[in-house]
Amino acid sequence: MQRSLFSSAFAFTLLVVSGCAGGGGGGGGGGVIPPVADTSAMPRTAGLVSACAGDATIRIAWRAVDADGAPLAIALFAGADRNSVYVGVPAATATGDGSREFSGQSNGVERFFGLALDDGAGGYTPSGTVLVARPAAPIYVDAASVAVTPNGSTPALAYRDPIDAALQAFAQGGGNVWIAAGSYTDVAVPLWPGVHVYGGFDASFALAARDPQAHETRLNGRAGAALVEILGGEPGAVLDGCTLDGAGVAPFGVDIDQASAELRSLVIEDCQGRGMRVRSIALDRAFDVRIAGCRISSNGAEGVSVDGAFDLWVEATRCANNGFEGFDCGGLVAPDGVPVRLRVHDSVFSGNGQEGLDCDMVPPLQLGAAGGHYEVEIANSRFEANGNALVPNSMSGLNLDIDFELVAGWSADIVVRGHRLAKHADVIA
């Protein structure tokens, strides 16, 4: 299925039911539906899901399989900035899921990495989002640390509380925080610009053995505070390879306030409110937020909520069984002269109480504004058994809503393609 809508300056409604897997049957009751098993297979996935930096080294992890699980031939590219990543020859090639460590990197210098698919004819097609890493000696955190005077400089002197390491990284102008496997209680960690946090280490803190699934770093929330709050400014913060458990009392797993951020290989679950809240009132720029390889599920309200001007990249992510929308851009704002983007690829939205993905394109309240632009691309994803509170006795997988039809100068390019729409998973645009 593909629908491309270019430079629309008017309201429209598009209901797509063809191409759905299954059909028929009754609807839900005003968007309240019973939870469904979170067992839907991921679509074809080809992209980076982690980029962990240490002392003069960076370890990249990726997924590269088709919809049937068969491995894909890929190449890794590196560059000094996001725009130069795919210039030149690959830094490495591989087939299927994997990881690769790059040593001899310059500490304090950002490096950007991207993955591309081998087309079999000597060329490569970029796939997935570009991730950043900045080598530097890590600051260590271990819940089992017995250090009398911890300072985070070695595994033996590891901090016991992640906030101590985050504060040290902030004080030194940015840094890499490495957190060992274990359970951390009453977590409420602020991340300032340039602070990069990585979980998934065993007690040895060997980078080659890092595995967020095998060595779970579990951050448990407390009432009244987000587990991780990413604060404004540049460069953005990174959170990679952790499980954030709201324990039914934390209002948010991750709260992003006027900041750029990369969220990679996270599990965010059981928050009282939203798994992730992304917000900005800035009207002079769009913040860059990248979500890759995450599972955001069983939160009381939205899995992810977005309000403001952002460039959003969502790759290989699952939003499932959340109380309201799986992913809700309740107000994606395009300020005057500032384009904004929503790019969702290779992801799953299933069993959410309202829409799987809901995006409202909203103009700002700016006097004398000339116009703005939205770029929306939703591709190769699955929408299954989601609710729709706005349409009784129906369920909606994907809702794209133009709210600028009465405001001159605003336009949108929208592409919807390659989806699997299961029973009761319509697309409304």
N, C-alpha and C positions, 0 to 999 in steps of 0.2 A: 504494500500500500504506500502511495506517495501523494502528498499534497504540498504544492509550493505556492505561496501567496506573496506577491511582491509589491512593496511600496503601497500598502493599503492605507487609504485615508478615510475609510468608512467602516461601519460595523458590519459584521457578517456572522452567520452561524453555519457551521459545517458539522453534520452528524455522519460519522462513518461507522457502518456496521459490517460492511463486506470485509472479508479477510479475517474475521474473528474465528478463533478456535472454539467450537461448541456453539450453542445458541439456544433460544427458547427459554422457558422457565420463568418463574415469577421474580419480582424484584424485592428489594429490601424495604424497610420501613423508614423512609425519610433519612436514609444515610446511615442508620444504625444497623450494622450487620455483625453476625457472630464472627469471632476470629477464625481464620483459615490457617491450615498448616503452612509454614514458611518453607515450602519444599520446591518451589519453582526453580528450574534450572536457569543459570545465567545464560544470556545470549553469547554470541561470539564475543570474546574479550581479547583485545590486543592493546596493551598499554602499560605504562609504569604504575606501580602501586606503592612504591617506597623508594626513598633516597636518603640513606643514613650516613651522616658525616662524622668522622673522628679526626684524630691527629694525622694530618697529611693524607687522609684516605677517605674514599666515598664508596659505599656499597649500594648498588642499584638492584631492585627486585621488580619483576614484571610478570604479567600473565599474557600468554599468547596461544590461545586455543580457539577452534571454531565452535559453532553451536553444538556439535556432536562430541566435543572434547578432543578432537584431533589436533595435534600440535601444528603451529604455524611457523614458517620461517621468518625471522625478524632481524633487524639491525638496530644497534644502539648508536645514537649520535650525541655529541657533546658540544657545548659552545660557551662563550663568555657572557652571552645574554640570550633572552628568549628568541630574539629575531635571527640569531646566527646559528642556532642549534643544528639545523639541517644543511648548513653550508659545508661542503667538503665531503670527505669519505667517512664511513662509519668507524666508530671507536671499537666496535665488536659486533660479531654476528652470532646467532644461536637459533635453535629450533625449540618451540614449546616454552612452558613456564620455566623461569630460572632466576638467577642472580649473578652479579658480577662485581668484583671489587676493583676499584681503580686507585692504585697507590701513587705516591710521588706528587700529590696535589699540593698546591700552595695554601698554607693556612691563612685564613682571613679573606680569601678570595672566593666569591660566589662562582659556582659552576652550574650550568643548566643542562639537563638531560632529556632526551626524547626518544621514543621508539617508533620504528617504521616497519611496515610489512614489505617483504621481498616480493616483487611482482613476477619473479622468475625470468625476467628478460633484462636483468642488469640494472633495474631501477628500484626505487623504494617509495612507498606512500606513507607519509606520517600518520600515526594512529595513536589516539590517547592524548593526554595532556603533557605539557612540559613541566618538569619538577626542578626545584632548586635545592642545592646543598652547599654548605660553606664549611670547609674543613677547619678544625680547631681541636685542641686537646679537650676531651670531654670532662664534664662535671658529673661525678658518680652519685647515684642514689640507690640505696638497698634497704628495704624494710628490715632485713636481718642483720644490719650493721651493728657491731658492738664497739665501734670506735668511741673512745672517751671524749675526744675533742675532734669531731669530724669536720673536715673542710672540703670534701668532695674531690680532692686532687688525685686520689688513687682508689681502687676498689676497697682496700683495707681501711681507708679514711672516708668512706662514703657517708653522705647524709642519710638520715632515716626518713626525712620528710621532703617531698618534692618541692615544696614552696621555698625551702632554704636554697636549693640549687637554682631555682628560677630567679630568686632575688640576687644571687651571686652573678648569674649570667647577665641580668639587667645592669648590675652595678659596673660590670666590665664592658658594657656597650654591646652585648650580644654574646651568645655562646651556645654550645651543644650540651644538653642535659641527657644523660643516659640513665634509664631507670631499670633496675633488675626486676625479674619476675617476683610476684608476691602480691599481697593484698594491702592496700593503703587506705586508711579510714579517715573520715571527716575531711575529704579533699576539697579545697577551694583554691586553685592555683591561678594567679594572674600571669599572663604572658605578654611581655612588652615587645616592641619591634626588635627583630633580630634574635629572639630567643627561640631555639629549636629544641623540641623535646621528643625523645625516642624511647619507646618501651621495647620489650621483647628479648631482653638479655638474660642469660643464665648467670650464675654466681661468678663465673670467670670473666664476664664482660668481653668475651672474645667476639669481635665483629663478625667473623665468619660463621659463628654458631647462632647469630641472632635469628630468632623465629618467634614473632608475636603470637602465633597459635600454640606452639609447643611450650613457650615460656611466657605465660600470660602475665602482663602487668595490669592489675585490676585496681582502678581508682574508684573508691566508693564515696558517694556524695553525702552531703548533710543538708538539713532543712534550711531553706532561705537563701542558698548560694549556688551559683553555677559551679560545676566541677572545675571547668577551665574557662577563664575569661580572657579573651584576646582583645587587647586595648589598642587604641588608634595610633597611627603613625606608620612610617616606612623605615626600613623594609619590613615586610610582614613577618608574622610568627609561623612556626611549623609545629604540628602535633602529629606524631607518626607511631603506629604500632601499639596502641593502648586500648584497654577496655574501660569504658566509662559507665559505671553503674549508678544510676540515680537513686537506687534503693527505695523508690516510690516517694521520696521526700524532696530531692533536689529539683528546683524548678527547671533547670537546663543542664544538658551535658556540656555543650560548648556555647558560649555567648560571645559573638563577634560584634564589637561596637566601633564602627567607622575605622576599619582596618582591613588590610589585605592578609590572607592566610592560606596555608595549604594544610588540608586535613587528609591524612593518608592511612589506610589499613587500620581504621578504628572500628570498634564495636561500641555503639551508644545505645543504652537500653534502660528502661524502667525509670525514666524521669517523670516527675509529677506533671510537668508541662511539656515543653518542646525538647526533642533530642538536641537540636541545634537552632539557635536564634541568630540571625544575621541582619544587622540593621545599620542604617546611616541616614543622616539628614543633610549630608553635604550635597550641594548643587553645582559644584565646580569640577567634579571628577567622579569616576566610577572605580570602586575598589575591586581588586582582583581576588576572588575566592575560588580555590580549586579543591574539589572533593573527589578522591580516587580510592577505589577498593574498600569502601566502608560498608558496614551494616548498621542501619539505624532503625530500631524496632521496639515495639511494645512500650512506647512512650504515651503519656496520658493525652497530650494534644497532638500537634503536628510532629512528624519526624524532623522536618526542617522547615523553618519559616524565614522568609526574606522580605524586608521592607527597605526600599531605597535604591540608589544607583550602584549597580555592581556588574562586573564581568564574571559570570558564574560558569564554571566548568565542572560537570558531574560525569564521572567515568566509572564504570564497573562497580556501581553502588547499589545496594538493596535497601529500600524503604518499605517496611512491612509491619502490619498489625499495629499501626499507630492509631490513636483514638480519633483524630481528625485526618487531615490530608497527610499523605506520605511526604510530599514536597510541595510547599505552598509559597509561591511568590505572590503574596497578597497585594503587594504594591511594588512592582518592578518599575522604577522611575527612570525615565530618560530626561536628564536636565537639558537645558537649552544648549545645543551645540555639542553635547556629550553623548556619543553612542553607547548603548549598553547591550549586553549579550547574555543569553542563556543557552548553553550548549550541553545537552544530555545525551550520552552515548552508552550503549551496552549495559543498561541498568534494569532493575526490576522494581516494580511498584505493585505490591500485592496485599490484599486483606486489610487495607486501611479503612477507617470508618467513613471517610469522605473521599474526595478524589484522590487518585494515585498521585497525579501531578497537576497542580492548578497554578496558572500564571496569568495575572492581571497586569496588562501593560498600561501604566498610569502616567499621565503628563504631570509635571510639577506645577506648583502655583508660583509662577515667575512673571511679573509684569513686564511687558514688552519683549517677551521671548520670541525668537524667530522659528524655533523648531528643534526637534530631537528625533532620534532613530533607534529602533529596537531590532536586534538580530536574534532570532530564535531558531534553533535547530534541535529537533528531538529525533533521534535515530537509533535503530537497532535495539529497542528496549521491549520489555514485557509489562503489560498492564493486566492484572488479573484480580477479579473479585473485590474491587474497590467500591465504596459507596458514593452517593451524591446527594447531599442534604438539600440542594436547591431543586431537585427534580424528584418528587415523590415516586416511590415504587420503581426506581431505576438506579443504576450504578454507572459511574463514569470513571474511566481510567485516566483520561487526559482532557483537561479543559484549558483552552487558550482564549483569553478574553481581551478584546481591544476596548479600552476605556478612554481613548483619545479621539473618538469620531467627531466630537463637537469642538475640537481644538485644532485650529489651522496650523500646518507646518510639521505635524508629527507623522511618522510613517513607520512601517514595519516590513521586514523580510522574514518570512516564516517558512520553514521546511519541516515537514513531518514525513518520515519514511522508514520503511523496513521494520515495522513493529509486529509483534505477536500480540493480538488482542484476544484474550480468553473470554469465555462466557460472561456476559454482563460487564464488558469492559469497553464501552464506547469511547470514541473521541469526539469531543465537542469543541469547536473553535469559533 
